[in-house]
Amino acid sequence: MGIIGWLIIGALAGWIASKITGNDKQMGAGKNILVGIIGGFIGGFAMNLIGGYGITGFNIWSLFVATLGAVILLLIINAIKKK
């Protein structure tokens, strides 16, 4: 998957994750993309730990994995912010 694919998957995953965690108001497009891309790495790592596949290309599975990782990342960030 090329850089354009990572940007698109990252933007969608970051936006969906920010909607799920309630962070949408304070996040812009740049933060959504960044969270989604980092979420792709976190989600891929988590899926590999349980025996699944991580990011497999530009498809729905990769969007799901990146969104899962982005939700995990935003939950960790929210927990740190509350302390």
PDB file of N, CA, C and O in Angstrom:
ATOM      1  N   MET A   1       0.865  -1.169   0.000  1.00  0.00           N
ATOM      2  CA  MET A   1       0.000   0.000   0.000  1.00  0.00           C
ATOM      3  C   MET A   1       0.906   1.225   0.000  1.00  0.00           C
ATOM      4  O   MET A   1       1.855   1.305   0.779  1.00  0.00           O
ATOM      5  N   GLY A   2       0.609   2.169  -0.871  1.00  0.00           N
ATOM      6  CA  GLY A   2       1.417   3.372  -0.997  1.00  0.00           C
ATOM      7  C   GLY A   2       1.043   4.435   0.022  1.00  0.00           C
ATOM      8  O   GLY A   2       0.155   4.247   0.853  1.00  0.00           O
ATOM      9  N   ILE A   3       1.735   5.537  -0.067  1.00  0.00           N
ATOM     10  CA  ILE A   3       1.528   6.616   0.891  1.00  0.00           C
ATOM     11  C   ILE A   3       0.114   7.200   0.792  1.00  0.00           C
ATOM     12  O   ILE A   3      -0.466   7.594   1.803  1.00  0.00           O
ATOM     13  N   ILE A   4      -0.429   7.255  -0.403  1.00  0.00           N
ATOM     14  CA  ILE A   4      -1.795   7.767  -0.567  1.00  0.00           C
ATOM     15  C   ILE A   4      -2.787   6.839   0.131  1.00  0.00           C
ATOM     16  O   ILE A   4      -3.731   7.307   0.768  1.00  0.00           O
ATOM     17  N   GLY A   5      -2.580   5.535   0.015  1.00  0.00           N
ATOM     18  CA  GLY A   5      -3.431   4.565   0.698  1.00  0.00           C
ATOM     19  C   GLY A   5      -3.360   4.715   2.204  1.00  0.00           C
ATOM     20  O   GLY A   5      -4.380   4.670   2.891  1.00  0.00           O
ATOM     21  N   TRP A   6      -2.135   4.894   2.720  1.00  0.00           N
ATOM     22  CA  TRP A   6      -1.981   5.097   4.166  1.00  0.00           C
ATOM     23  C   TRP A   6      -2.691   6.374   4.619  1.00  0.00           C
ATOM     24  O   TRP A   6      -3.317   6.394   5.679  1.00  0.00           O
ATOM     25  N   LEU A   7      -2.597   7.431   3.826  1.00  0.00           N
ATOM     26  CA  LEU A   7      -3.260   8.687   4.196  1.00  0.00           C
ATOM     27  C   LEU A   7      -4.782   8.533   4.206  1.00  0.00           C
ATOM     28  O   LEU A   7      -5.451   9.039   5.106  1.00  0.00           O
ATOM     29  N   ILE A   8      -5.322   7.844   3.217  1.00  0.00           N
ATOM     30  CA  ILE A   8      -6.775   7.667   3.143  1.00  0.00           C
ATOM     31  C   ILE A   8      -7.269   6.763   4.271  1.00  0.00           C
ATOM     32  O   ILE A   8      -8.223   7.104   4.971  1.00  0.00           O
ATOM     33  N   ILE A   9      -6.613   5.601   4.450  1.00  0.00           N
ATOM     34  CA  ILE A   9      -6.998   4.692   5.533  1.00  0.00           C
ATOM     35  C   ILE A   9      -6.811   5.390   6.882  1.00  0.00           C
ATOM     36  O   ILE A   9      -7.661   5.275   7.764  1.00  0.00           O
ATOM     37  N   GLY A  10      -5.703   6.109   7.040  1.00  0.00           N
ATOM     38  CA  GLY A  10      -5.447   6.835   8.290  1.00  0.00           C
ATOM     39  C   GLY A  10      -6.494   7.882   8.584  1.00  0.00           C
ATOM     40  O   GLY A  10      -6.948   8.008   9.721  1.00  0.00           O
ATOM     41  N   ALA A  11      -6.883   8.634   7.571  1.00  0.00           N
ATOM     42  CA  ALA A  11      -7.894   9.668   7.768  1.00  0.00           C
ATOM     43  C   ALA A  11      -9.239   9.058   8.169  1.00  0.00           C
ATOM     44  O   ALA A  11      -9.891   9.528   9.102  1.00  0.00           O
ATOM     45  N   LEU A  12      -9.642   8.015   7.458  1.00  0.00           N
ATOM     46  CA  LEU A  12     -10.926   7.371   7.781  1.00  0.00           C
ATOM     47  C   LEU A  12     -10.894   6.715   9.158  1.00  0.00           C
ATOM     48  O   LEU A  12     -11.826   6.872   9.946  1.00  0.00           O
ATOM     49  N   ALA A  13      -9.814   5.977   9.445  1.00  0.00           N
ATOM     50  CA  ALA A  13      -9.713   5.284  10.736  1.00  0.00           C
ATOM     51  C   ALA A  13      -9.644   6.291  11.877  1.00  0.00           C
ATOM     52  O   ALA A  13     -10.290   6.098  12.907  1.00  0.00           O
ATOM     53  N   GLY A  14      -8.878   7.353  11.712  1.00  0.00           N
ATOM     54  CA  GLY A  14      -8.778   8.378  12.754  1.00  0.00           C
ATOM     55  C   GLY A  14     -10.100   9.078  12.993  1.00  0.00           C
ATOM     56  O   GLY A  14     -10.464   9.357  14.136  1.00  0.00           O
ATOM     57  N   TRP A  15     -10.810   9.359  11.930  1.00  0.00           N
ATOM     58  CA  TRP A  15     -12.108  10.028  12.062  1.00  0.00           C
ATOM     59  C   TRP A  15     -13.125   9.121  12.757  1.00  0.00           C
ATOM     60  O   TRP A  15     -13.840   9.560  13.658  1.00  0.00           O
ATOM     61  N   ILE A  16     -13.187   7.860  12.338  1.00  0.00           N
ATOM     62  CA  ILE A  16     -14.122   6.912  12.966  1.00  0.00           C
ATOM     63  C   ILE A  16     -13.771   6.727  14.439  1.00  0.00           C
ATOM     64  O   ILE A  16     -14.656   6.722  15.295  1.00  0.00           O
ATOM     65  N   ALA A  17     -12.482   6.575  14.736  1.00  0.00           N
ATOM     66  CA  ALA A  17     -12.054   6.387  16.121  1.00  0.00           C
ATOM     67  C   ALA A  17     -12.358   7.613  16.975  1.00  0.00           C
ATOM     68  O   ALA A  17     -12.747   7.478  18.135  1.00  0.00           O
ATOM     69  N   SER A  18     -12.186   8.806  16.412  1.00  0.00           N
ATOM     70  CA  SER A  18     -12.482  10.014  17.180  1.00  0.00           C
ATOM     71  C   SER A  18     -13.979  10.146  17.435  1.00  0.00           C
ATOM     72  O   SER A  18     -14.382  10.675  18.471  1.00  0.00           O
ATOM     73  N   LYS A  19     -14.807   9.676  16.509  1.00  0.00           N
ATOM     74  CA  LYS A  19     -16.256   9.662  16.737  1.00  0.00           C
ATOM     75  C   LYS A  19     -16.607   8.665  17.849  1.00  0.00           C
ATOM     76  O   LYS A  19     -17.432   8.964  18.713  1.00  0.00           O
ATOM     77  N   ILE A  20     -15.982   7.485  17.828  1.00  0.00           N
ATOM     78  CA  ILE A  20     -16.265   6.451  18.825  1.00  0.00           C
ATOM     79  C   ILE A  20     -15.860   6.907  20.220  1.00  0.00           C
ATOM     80  O   ILE A  20     -16.595   6.683  21.182  1.00  0.00           O
ATOM     81  N   THR A  21     -14.696   7.547  20.341  1.00  0.00           N
ATOM     82  CA  THR A  21     -14.181   7.937  21.657  1.00  0.00           C
ATOM     83  C   THR A  21     -14.638   9.321  22.103  1.00  0.00           C
ATOM     84  O   THR A  21     -14.351   9.725  23.230  1.00  0.00           O
ATOM     85  N   GLY A  22     -15.331  10.045  21.256  1.00  0.00           N
ATOM     86  CA  GLY A  22     -15.829  11.373  21.627  1.00  0.00           C
ATOM     87  C   GLY A  22     -14.793  12.472  21.525  1.00  0.00           C
ATOM     88  O   GLY A  22     -14.963  13.526  22.138  1.00  0.00           O
ATOM     89  N   ASN A  23     -13.736  12.267  20.778  1.00  0.00           N
ATOM     90  CA  ASN A  23     -12.677  13.265  20.629  1.00  0.00           C
ATOM     91  C   ASN A  23     -12.825  14.098  19.364  1.00  0.00           C
ATOM     92  O   ASN A  23     -11.920  14.865  19.037  1.00  0.00           O
ATOM     93  N   ASP A  24     -13.918  13.977  18.651  1.00  0.00           N
ATOM     94  CA  ASP A  24     -14.053  14.595  17.338  1.00  0.00           C
ATOM     95  C   ASP A  24     -13.980  16.117  17.383  1.00  0.00           C
ATOM     96  O   ASP A  24     -13.484  16.734  16.441  1.00  0.00           O
ATOM     97  N   LYS A  25     -14.458  16.727  18.448  1.00  0.00           N
ATOM     98  CA  LYS A  25     -14.488  18.196  18.525  1.00  0.00           C
ATOM     99  C   LYS A  25     -13.089  18.805  18.533  1.00  0.00           C
ATOM    100  O   LYS A  25     -12.868  19.845  17.913  1.00  0.00           O
ATOM    101  N   GLN A  26     -12.138  18.170  19.228  1.00  0.00           N
ATOM    102  CA  GLN A  26     -10.810  18.767  19.351  1.00  0.00           C
ATOM    103  C   GLN A  26      -9.803  18.256  18.326  1.00  0.00           C
ATOM    104  O   GLN A  26      -8.638  18.650  18.361  1.00  0.00           O
ATOM    105  N   MET A  27     -10.231  17.386  17.416  1.00  0.00           N
ATOM    106  CA  MET A  27      -9.307  16.835  16.416  1.00  0.00           C
ATOM    107  C   MET A  27      -9.641  17.370  15.032  1.00  0.00           C
ATOM    108  O   MET A  27     -10.801  17.406  14.621  1.00  0.00           O
ATOM    109  N   GLY A  28      -8.617  17.775  14.341  1.00  0.00           N
ATOM    110  CA  GLY A  28      -8.788  18.204  12.956  1.00  0.00           C
ATOM    111  C   GLY A  28      -8.368  17.096  12.006  1.00  0.00           C
ATOM    112  O   GLY A  28      -8.120  15.965  12.426  1.00  0.00           O
ATOM    113  N   ALA A  29      -8.290  17.420  10.743  1.00  0.00           N
ATOM    114  CA  ALA A  29      -7.939  16.420   9.728  1.00  0.00           C
ATOM    115  C   ALA A  29      -6.525  15.883   9.930  1.00  0.00           C
ATOM    116  O   ALA A  29      -6.289  14.684   9.788  1.00  0.00           O
ATOM    117  N   GLY A  30      -5.606  16.747  10.253  1.00  0.00           N
ATOM    118  CA  GLY A  30      -4.218  16.319  10.455  1.00  0.00           C
ATOM    119  C   GLY A  30      -4.071  15.346  11.607  1.00  0.00           C
ATOM    120  O   GLY A  30      -3.382  14.333  11.490  1.00  0.00           O
ATOM    121  N   LYS A  31      -4.717  15.652  12.713  1.00  0.00           N
ATOM    122  CA  LYS A  31      -4.656  14.749  13.865  1.00  0.00           C
ATOM    123  C   LYS A  31      -5.363  13.433  13.573  1.00  0.00           C
ATOM    124  O   LYS A  31      -4.908  12.375  14.007  1.00  0.00           O
ATOM    125  N   ASN A  32      -6.470  13.491  12.844  1.00  0.00           N
ATOM    126  CA  ASN A  32      -7.163  12.253  12.468  1.00  0.00           C
ATOM    127  C   ASN A  32      -6.268  11.355  11.629  1.00  0.00           C
ATOM    128  O   ASN A  32      -6.210  10.146  11.852  1.00  0.00           O
ATOM    129  N   ILE A  33      -5.573  11.941  10.668  1.00  0.00           N
ATOM    130  CA  ILE A  33      -4.673  11.154   9.820  1.00  0.00           C
ATOM    131  C   ILE A  33      -3.547  10.556  10.650  1.00  0.00           C
ATOM    132  O   ILE A  33      -3.227   9.375  10.510  1.00  0.00           O
ATOM    133  N   LEU A  34      -2.944  11.369  11.516  1.00  0.00           N
ATOM    134  CA  LEU A  34      -1.844  10.898  12.353  1.00  0.00           C
ATOM    135  C   LEU A  34      -2.289   9.773  13.280  1.00  0.00           C
ATOM    136  O   LEU A  34      -1.611   8.752  13.396  1.00  0.00           O
ATOM    137  N   VAL A  35      -3.427   9.962  13.939  1.00  0.00           N
ATOM    138  CA  VAL A  35      -3.957   8.933  14.838  1.00  0.00           C
ATOM    139  C   VAL A  35      -4.298   7.666  14.063  1.00  0.00           C
ATOM    140  O   VAL A  35      -4.061   6.561  14.551  1.00  0.00           O
ATOM    141  N   GLY A  36      -4.845   7.814  12.872  1.00  0.00           N
ATOM    142  CA  GLY A  36      -5.192   6.650  12.064  1.00  0.00           C
ATOM    143  C   GLY A  36      -3.975   5.868  11.605  1.00  0.00           C
ATOM    144  O   GLY A  36      -3.998   4.637  11.601  1.00  0.00           O
ATOM    145  N   ILE A  37      -2.915   6.561  11.219  1.00  0.00           N
ATOM    146  CA  ILE A  37      -1.700   5.881  10.773  1.00  0.00           C
ATOM    147  C   ILE A  37      -1.027   5.170  11.952  1.00  0.00           C
ATOM    148  O   ILE A  37      -0.632   4.010  11.836  1.00  0.00           O
ATOM    149  N   ILE A  38      -0.898   5.863  13.075  1.00  0.00           N
ATOM    150  CA  ILE A  38      -0.338   5.222  14.260  1.00  0.00           C
ATOM    151  C   ILE A  38      -1.233   4.074  14.706  1.00  0.00           C
ATOM    152  O   ILE A  38      -0.747   3.028  15.135  1.00  0.00           O
ATOM    153  N   GLY A  39      -2.541   4.275  14.604  1.00  0.00           N
ATOM    154  CA  GLY A  39      -3.489   3.217  14.927  1.00  0.00           C
ATOM    155  C   GLY A  39      -3.328   2.003  14.046  1.00  0.00           C
ATOM    156  O   GLY A  39      -3.548   0.879  14.499  1.00  0.00           O
ATOM    157  N   GLY A  40      -2.947   2.202  12.795  1.00  0.00           N
ATOM    158  CA  GLY A  40      -2.680   1.085  11.896  1.00  0.00           C
ATOM    159  C   GLY A  40      -1.539   0.212  12.412  1.00  0.00           C
ATOM    160  O   GLY A  40      -1.607  -1.015  12.349  1.00  0.00           O
ATOM    161  N   PHE A  41      -0.498   0.854  12.920  1.00  0.00           N
ATOM    162  CA  PHE A  41       0.620   0.099  13.487  1.00  0.00           C
ATOM    163  C   PHE A  41       0.214  -0.609  14.772  1.00  0.00           C
ATOM    164  O   PHE A  41       0.551  -1.775  14.975  1.00  0.00           O
ATOM    165  N   ILE A  42      -0.511   0.096  15.639  1.00  0.00           N
ATOM    166  CA  ILE A  42      -0.959  -0.510  16.900  1.00  0.00           C
ATOM    167  C   ILE A  42      -1.926  -1.657  16.622  1.00  0.00           C
ATOM    168  O   ILE A  42      -1.796  -2.734  17.204  1.00  0.00           O
ATOM    169  N   GLY A  43      -2.883  -1.435  15.747  1.00  0.00           N
ATOM    170  CA  GLY A  43      -3.851  -2.472  15.406  1.00  0.00           C
ATOM    171  C   GLY A  43      -3.197  -3.673  14.752  1.00  0.00           C
ATOM    172  O   GLY A  43      -3.555  -4.813  15.048  1.00  0.00           O
ATOM    173  N   GLY A  44      -2.236  -3.430  13.863  1.00  0.00           N
ATOM    174  CA  GLY A  44      -1.504  -4.517  13.223  1.00  0.00           C
ATOM    175  C   GLY A  44      -0.721  -5.333  14.235  1.00  0.00           C
ATOM    176  O   GLY A  44      -0.688  -6.562  14.161  1.00  0.00           O
ATOM    177  N   PHE A  45      -0.091  -4.649  15.182  1.00  0.00           N
ATOM    178  CA  PHE A  45       0.651  -5.338  16.234  1.00  0.00           C
ATOM    179  C   PHE A  45      -0.288  -6.169  17.103  1.00  0.00           C
ATOM    180  O   PHE A  45       0.005  -7.321  17.423  1.00  0.00           O
ATOM    181  N   ALA A  46      -1.429  -5.570  17.486  1.00  0.00           N
ATOM    182  CA  ALA A  46      -2.397  -6.285  18.326  1.00  0.00           C
ATOM    183  C   ALA A  46      -2.968  -7.507  17.598  1.00  0.00           C
ATOM    184  O   ALA A  46      -3.126  -8.567  18.204  1.00  0.00           O
ATOM    185  N   MET A  47      -3.271  -7.369  16.326  1.00  0.00           N
ATOM    186  CA  MET A  47      -3.815  -8.502  15.565  1.00  0.00           C
ATOM    187  C   MET A  47      -2.767  -9.602  15.405  1.00  0.00           C
ATOM    188  O   MET A  47      -3.111 -10.783  15.446  1.00  0.00           O
ATOM    189  N   ASN A  48      -1.511  -9.242  15.226  1.00  0.00           N
ATOM    190  CA  ASN A  48      -0.458 -10.248  15.123  1.00  0.00           C
ATOM    191  C   ASN A  48      -0.266 -10.988  16.440  1.00  0.00           C
ATOM    192  O   ASN A  48       0.077 -12.170  16.439  1.00  0.00           O
ATOM    193  N   LEU A  49      -0.481 -10.306  17.564  1.00  0.00           N
ATOM    194  CA  LEU A  49      -0.365 -10.962  18.863  1.00  0.00           C
ATOM    195  C   LEU A  49      -1.411 -12.048  19.054  1.00  0.00           C
ATOM    196  O   LEU A  49      -1.141 -13.072  19.683  1.00  0.00           O
ATOM    197  N   ILE A  50      -2.607 -11.830  18.514  1.00  0.00           N
ATOM    198  CA  ILE A  50      -3.664 -12.827  18.696  1.00  0.00           C
ATOM    199  C   ILE A  50      -3.750 -13.794  17.517  1.00  0.00           C
ATOM    200  O   ILE A  50      -4.673 -14.606  17.449  1.00  0.00           O
ATOM    201  N   GLY A  51      -2.807 -13.715  16.598  1.00  0.00           N
ATOM    202  CA  GLY A  51      -2.746 -14.663  15.497  1.00  0.00           C
ATOM    203  C   GLY A  51      -3.461 -14.246  14.234  1.00  0.00           C
ATOM    204  O   GLY A  51      -3.616 -15.057  13.320  1.00  0.00           O
ATOM    205  N   GLY A  52      -3.901 -13.005  14.156  1.00  0.00           N
ATOM    206  CA  GLY A  52      -4.592 -12.521  12.963  1.00  0.00           C
ATOM    207  C   GLY A  52      -3.643 -11.791  12.040  1.00  0.00           C
ATOM    208  O   GLY A  52      -2.427 -11.810  12.231  1.00  0.00           O
ATOM    209  N   TYR A  53      -4.205 -11.156  11.054  1.00  0.00           N
ATOM    210  CA  TYR A  53      -3.435 -10.380  10.093  1.00  0.00           C
ATOM    211  C   TYR A  53      -3.594  -8.903  10.384  1.00  0.00           C
ATOM    212  O   TYR A  53      -4.652  -8.456  10.826  1.00  0.00           O
ATOM    213  N   GLY A  54      -2.547  -8.155  10.136  1.00  0.00           N
ATOM    214  CA  GLY A  54      -2.598  -6.716  10.315  1.00  0.00           C
ATOM    215  C   GLY A  54      -3.121  -6.032   9.070  1.00  0.00           C
ATOM    216  O   GLY A  54      -4.096  -6.482   8.467  1.00  0.00           O
ATOM    217  N   ILE A  55      -2.483  -4.959   8.690  1.00  0.00           N
ATOM    218  CA  ILE A  55      -2.852  -4.204   7.502  1.00  0.00           C
ATOM    219  C   ILE A  55      -2.477  -5.042   6.270  1.00  0.00           C
ATOM    220  O   ILE A  55      -1.316  -5.407   6.086  1.00  0.00           O
ATOM    221  N   THR A  56      -3.466  -5.337   5.443  1.00  0.00           N
ATOM    222  CA  THR A  56      -3.239  -6.214   4.291  1.00  0.00           C
ATOM    223  C   THR A  56      -3.357  -5.494   2.954  1.00  0.00           C
ATOM    224  O   THR A  56      -3.271  -6.131   1.904  1.00  0.00           O
ATOM    225  N   GLY A  57      -3.547  -4.214   2.972  1.00  0.00           N
ATOM    226  CA  GLY A  57      -3.698  -3.455   1.735  1.00  0.00           C
ATOM    227  C   GLY A  57      -4.833  -2.456   1.880  1.00  0.00           C
ATOM    228  O   GLY A  57      -5.270  -2.159   2.992  1.00  0.00           O
ATOM    229  N   PHE A  58      -5.298  -1.952   0.779  1.00  0.00           N
ATOM    230  CA  PHE A  58      -6.363  -0.951   0.788  1.00  0.00           C
ATOM    231  C   PHE A  58      -7.705  -1.676   0.726  1.00  0.00           C
ATOM    232  O   PHE A  58      -8.265  -1.869  -0.353  1.00  0.00           O
ATOM    233  N   ASN A  59      -8.221  -2.080   1.900  1.00  0.00           N
ATOM    234  CA  ASN A  59      -9.468  -2.833   1.971  1.00  0.00           C
ATOM    235  C   ASN A  59     -10.171  -2.597   3.306  1.00  0.00           C
ATOM    236  O   ASN A  59      -9.656  -1.882   4.165  1.00  0.00           O
ATOM    237  N   ILE A  60     -11.328  -3.190   3.474  1.00  0.00           N
ATOM    238  CA  ILE A  60     -12.143  -3.003   4.683  1.00  0.00           C
ATOM    239  C   ILE A  60     -11.432  -3.575   5.910  1.00  0.00           C
ATOM    240  O   ILE A  60     -11.490  -2.989   6.990  1.00  0.00           O
ATOM    241  N   TRP A  61     -10.761  -4.722   5.746  1.00  0.00           N
ATOM    242  CA  TRP A  61     -10.060  -5.319   6.892  1.00  0.00           C
ATOM    243  C   TRP A  61      -9.001  -4.357   7.430  1.00  0.00           C
ATOM    244  O   TRP A  61      -8.890  -4.176   8.642  1.00  0.00           O
ATOM    245  N   SER A  62      -8.237  -3.752   6.557  1.00  0.00           N
ATOM    246  CA  SER A  62      -7.204  -2.807   6.984  1.00  0.00           C
ATOM    247  C   SER A  62      -7.827  -1.602   7.682  1.00  0.00           C
ATOM    248  O   SER A  62      -7.280  -1.106   8.667  1.00  0.00           O
ATOM    249  N   LEU A  63      -8.962  -1.131   7.182  1.00  0.00           N
ATOM    250  CA  LEU A  63      -9.666  -0.031   7.837  1.00  0.00           C
ATOM    251  C   LEU A  63     -10.108  -0.437   9.229  1.00  0.00           C
ATOM    252  O   LEU A  63      -9.987   0.349  10.168  1.00  0.00           O
ATOM    253  N   PHE A  64     -10.620  -1.658   9.379  1.00  0.00           N
ATOM    254  CA  PHE A  64     -11.036  -2.158  10.695  1.00  0.00           C
ATOM    255  C   PHE A  64      -9.852  -2.230  11.656  1.00  0.00           C
ATOM    256  O   PHE A  64      -9.953  -1.787  12.800  1.00  0.00           O
ATOM    257  N   VAL A  65      -8.735  -2.785  11.195  1.00  0.00           N
ATOM    258  CA  VAL A  65      -7.547  -2.931  12.045  1.00  0.00           C
ATOM    259  C   VAL A  65      -7.011  -1.556  12.454  1.00  0.00           C
ATOM    260  O   VAL A  65      -6.672  -1.350  13.619  1.00  0.00           O
ATOM    261  N   ALA A  66      -6.932  -0.626  11.518  1.00  0.00           N
ATOM    262  CA  ALA A  66      -6.445   0.718  11.819  1.00  0.00           C
ATOM    263  C   ALA A  66      -7.393   1.441  12.768  1.00  0.00           C
ATOM    264  O   ALA A  66      -6.942   2.161  13.659  1.00  0.00           O
ATOM    265  N   THR A  67      -8.689   1.261  12.591  1.00  0.00           N
ATOM    266  CA  THR A  67      -9.669   1.886  13.490  1.00  0.00           C
ATOM    267  C   THR A  67      -9.545   1.306  14.896  1.00  0.00           C
ATOM    268  O   THR A  67      -9.588   2.048  15.878  1.00  0.00           O
ATOM    269  N   LEU A  68      -9.393  -0.002  14.999  1.00  0.00           N
ATOM    270  CA  LEU A  68      -9.206  -0.643  16.300  1.00  0.00           C
ATOM    271  C   LEU A  68      -7.978  -0.083  17.001  1.00  0.00           C
ATOM    272  O   LEU A  68      -8.037   0.253  18.184  1.00  0.00           O
ATOM    273  N   GLY A  69      -6.877   0.019  16.288  1.00  0.00           N
ATOM    274  CA  GLY A  69      -5.659   0.583  16.862  1.00  0.00           C
ATOM    275  C   GLY A  69      -5.809   2.046  17.238  1.00  0.00           C
ATOM    276  O   GLY A  69      -5.286   2.477  18.266  1.00  0.00           O
ATOM    277  N   ALA A  70      -6.518   2.814  16.420  1.00  0.00           N
ATOM    278  CA  ALA A  70      -6.730   4.235  16.710  1.00  0.00           C
ATOM    279  C   ALA A  70      -7.615   4.415  17.942  1.00  0.00           C
ATOM    280  O   ALA A  70      -7.393   5.326  18.740  1.00  0.00           O
ATOM    281  N   VAL A  71      -8.614   3.549  18.097  1.00  0.00           N
ATOM    282  CA  VAL A  71      -9.461   3.611  19.301  1.00  0.00           C
ATOM    283  C   VAL A  71      -8.611   3.312  20.532  1.00  0.00           C
ATOM    284  O   VAL A  71      -8.730   3.999  21.547  1.00  0.00           O
ATOM    285  N   ILE A  72      -7.760   2.300  20.455  1.00  0.00           N
ATOM    286  CA  ILE A  72      -6.869   1.970  21.576  1.00  0.00           C
ATOM    287  C   ILE A  72      -5.980   3.162  21.903  1.00  0.00           C
ATOM    288  O   ILE A  72      -5.829   3.524  23.070  1.00  0.00           O
ATOM    289  N   LEU A  73      -5.391   3.774  20.879  1.00  0.00           N
ATOM    290  CA  LEU A  73      -4.527   4.938  21.083  1.00  0.00           C
ATOM    291  C   LEU A  73      -5.277   6.089  21.735  1.00  0.00           C
ATOM    292  O   LEU A  73      -4.777   6.690  22.686  1.00  0.00           O
ATOM    293  N   LEU A  74      -6.478   6.408  21.235  1.00  0.00           N
ATOM    294  CA  LEU A  74      -7.241   7.529  21.797  1.00  0.00           C
ATOM    295  C   LEU A  74      -7.707   7.239  23.224  1.00  0.00           C
ATOM    296  O   LEU A  74      -7.776   8.156  24.042  1.00  0.00           O
ATOM    297  N   LEU A  75      -8.024   5.995  23.534  1.00  0.00           N
ATOM    298  CA  LEU A  75      -8.401   5.649  24.911  1.00  0.00           C
ATOM    299  C   LEU A  75      -7.218   5.829  25.858  1.00  0.00           C
ATOM    300  O   LEU A  75      -7.387   6.303  26.982  1.00  0.00           O
ATOM    301  N   ILE A  76      -6.033   5.456  25.412  1.00  0.00           N
ATOM    302  CA  ILE A  76      -4.828   5.666  26.223  1.00  0.00           C
ATOM    303  C   ILE A  76      -4.570   7.158  26.412  1.00  0.00           C
ATOM    304  O   ILE A  76      -4.266   7.600  27.520  1.00  0.00           O
ATOM    305  N   ILE A  77      -4.689   7.933  25.338  1.00  0.00           N
ATOM    306  CA  ILE A  77      -4.482   9.389  25.430  1.00  0.00           C
ATOM    307  C   ILE A  77      -5.501  10.015  26.367  1.00  0.00           C
ATOM    308  O   ILE A  77      -5.146  10.868  27.181  1.00  0.00           O
ATOM    309  N   ASN A  78      -6.774   9.602  26.267  1.00  0.00           N
ATOM    310  CA  ASN A  78      -7.815  10.140  27.155  1.00  0.00           C
ATOM    311  C   ASN A  78      -7.523   9.792  28.614  1.00  0.00           C
ATOM    312  O   ASN A  78      -7.729  10.624  29.498  1.00  0.00           O
ATOM    313  N   ALA A  79      -7.045   8.573  28.878  1.00  0.00           N
ATOM    314  CA  ALA A  79      -6.734   8.171  30.247  1.00  0.00           C
ATOM    315  C   ALA A  79      -5.577   8.994  30.813  1.00  0.00           C
ATOM    316  O   ALA A  79      -5.592   9.356  31.989  1.00  0.00           O
ATOM    317  N   ILE A  80      -4.574   9.291  29.983  1.00  0.00           N
ATOM    318  CA  ILE A  80      -3.442  10.088  30.433  1.00  0.00           C
ATOM    319  C   ILE A  80      -3.862  11.534  30.691  1.00  0.00           C
ATOM    320  O   ILE A  80      -3.411  12.152  31.655  1.00  0.00           O
ATOM    321  N   LYS A  81      -4.733  12.075  29.822  1.00  0.00           N
ATOM    322  CA  LYS A  81      -5.197  13.447  29.975  1.00  0.00           C
ATOM    323  C   LYS A  81      -5.993  13.657  31.248  1.00  0.00           C
ATOM    324  O   LYS A  81      -5.932  14.734  31.841  1.00  0.00           O
ATOM    325  N   LYS A  82      -6.747  12.638  31.684  1.00  0.00           N
ATOM    326  CA  LYS A  82      -7.593  12.779  32.859  1.00  0.00           C
ATOM    327  C   LYS A  82      -6.799  12.789  34.163  1.00  0.00           C
ATOM    328  O   LYS A  82      -7.312  13.239  35.187  1.00  0.00           O
ATOM    329  N   LYS A  83      -5.558  12.301  34.144  1.00  0.00           N
ATOM    330  CA  LYS A  83      -4.752  12.248  35.363  1.00  0.00           C
ATOM    331  C   LYS A  83      -4.184  13.579  35.714  1.00  0.00           C
ATOM    332  O   LYS A  83      -3.479  13.706  36.715  1.00  0.00           O
TER     333      LYS A  83
END
